[in-house]
């Protein structure tokens, strides 16, 4: 099964999210599968990537400019089906685009694309 989201972020910056659902059911009372966000930063500015969920903001790491990065989402943020947003905050700049809210399930991978126009 494949789901796709197209998202417009605040301050005129565009982020696109696409999720490829693996939907691997966790074993009864076993560990849930890992969930990753892949960031394709096409801009020149390094970005700190955060996941926002239930009033929490958790830093995932830095997506270096003109590179692809992979970050593991903390399991406590995505137990069951969880709605989250992603925040891309430039290291040098004053704007922080936020994605629309999407639903993620454990084992689902999400791709975040930061286009070149997002750089200050």
C-alpha positions as CSV (number, residue, x, y, z in Angstrom):
1,X,0.0,0.0,0.0
2,X,1.3,3.4,-0.8
3,X,0.2,6.8,0.4
4,X,1.4,10.2,-0.7
5,X,1.0,13.7,0.8
6,X,1.8,17.0,-0.9
7,X,2.3,19.7,1.7
8,X,2.8,23.4,1.6
9,X,4.7,24.8,4.5
10,X,4.4,28.2,6.2
11,X,6.3,31.3,5.0
12,X,6.0,30.5,1.4
13,X,8.3,27.5,1.6
14,X,7.4,24.2,0.1
15,X,7.9,20.8,1.7
16,X,6.6,17.6,0.3
17,X,6.0,14.5,2.3
18,X,5.4,11.1,0.9
19,X,5.0,8.0,3.0
20,X,5.5,4.4,1.9
21,X,3.6,2.2,4.2
22,X,5.2,-1.1,5.0
23,X,2.5,-1.8,7.7
24,X,4.4,-4.6,9.3
25,X,2.2,-5.7,12.2
26,X,4.2,-5.9,15.4
27,X,4.3,-9.3,17.1
28,X,2.0,-9.7,20.0
29,X,3.5,-7.7,22.9
30,X,6.7,-7.6,20.8
31,X,8.7,-4.6,19.7
32,X,7.3,-2.3,17.1
33,X,9.1,-2.0,13.8
34,X,11.4,1.0,13.3
35,X,10.1,4.1,11.5
36,X,12.4,6.4,9.6
37,X,12.1,9.9,8.0
38,X,14.3,10.4,4.9
39,X,15.2,14.0,4.3
40,X,16.2,15.1,0.8
41,X,17.6,18.6,1.4
42,X,18.0,20.1,-2.0
43,X,18.8,23.6,-0.6
44,X,22.2,24.8,0.4
45,X,21.3,25.6,4.0
46,X,21.7,23.0,6.7
47,X,18.4,22.3,8.5
48,X,17.7,21.0,12.0
49,X,14.8,18.5,11.6
50,X,12.2,18.1,14.4
51,X,9.1,16.0,14.7
52,X,6.1,17.6,16.5
53,X,3.6,15.3,18.2
54,X,1.2,15.9,21.1
55,X,2.7,19.2,22.1
56,X,6.2,17.7,22.1
57,X,9.1,18.9,19.8
58,X,11.8,16.3,19.4
59,X,15.0,17.1,17.4
60,X,15.9,14.3,15.0
61,X,19.2,15.7,13.7
62,X,20.7,18.0,11.1
63,X,20.0,17.6,7.4
64,X,23.0,18.9,5.6
65,X,22.4,21.1,2.5
66,X,22.4,19.3,-0.9
67,X,22.5,15.9,0.8
68,X,20.1,13.1,1.8
69,X,19.8,12.1,5.5
70,X,17.9,9.4,7.4
71,X,16.6,9.8,10.9
72,X,14.9,7.2,13.1
73,X,11.7,8.4,14.7
74,X,11.4,7.7,18.5
75,X,9.0,4.9,19.2
76,X,7.2,6.7,21.9
77,X,6.0,9.3,19.4
78,X,4.5,6.8,17.0
79,X,3.0,4.1,19.0
80,X,-0.1,2.9,17.2
81,X,-1.3,5.4,14.7
82,X,0.0,8.9,15.5
83,X,-0.5,12.3,13.9
84,X,2.8,14.2,13.6
85,X,4.2,17.3,11.9
86,X,7.8,18.0,10.8
87,X,9.7,21.2,11.4
88,X,12.7,22.1,9.3
89,X,14.6,24.9,11.0
90,X,17.6,26.5,9.1
91,X,20.8,26.7,11.1
92,X,21.4,30.2,9.6
93,X,18.1,31.9,9.1
94,X,14.9,32.9,10.8
95,X,12.1,31.0,9.1
96,X,11.0,27.5,10.1
97,X,8.6,25.7,7.7
98,X,6.2,23.2,9.3
99,X,4.5,20.4,7.4
100,X,0.8,19.7,7.5
101,X,-0.2,17.0,10.0
102,X,0.1,13.4,8.7
103,X,-0.7,10.1,10.3
104,X,2.2,7.6,10.7
105,X,2.1,4.0,11.8
106,X,5.0,2.0,13.1
107,X,7.2,0.6,10.3
108,X,6.1,3.3,7.9
109,X,8.8,5.4,6.2
110,X,8.3,9.0,5.4
111,X,10.3,11.1,2.9
112,X,10.6,14.9,3.4
113,X,11.9,16.9,0.5
114,X,13.2,20.4,1.1
115,X,13.4,22.2,-2.3
116,X,16.2,24.6,-3.2
117,X,13.9,27.6,-2.8
118,X,13.8,26.9,1.0
119,X,17.3,28.3,1.5
120,X,17.5,31.9,2.7
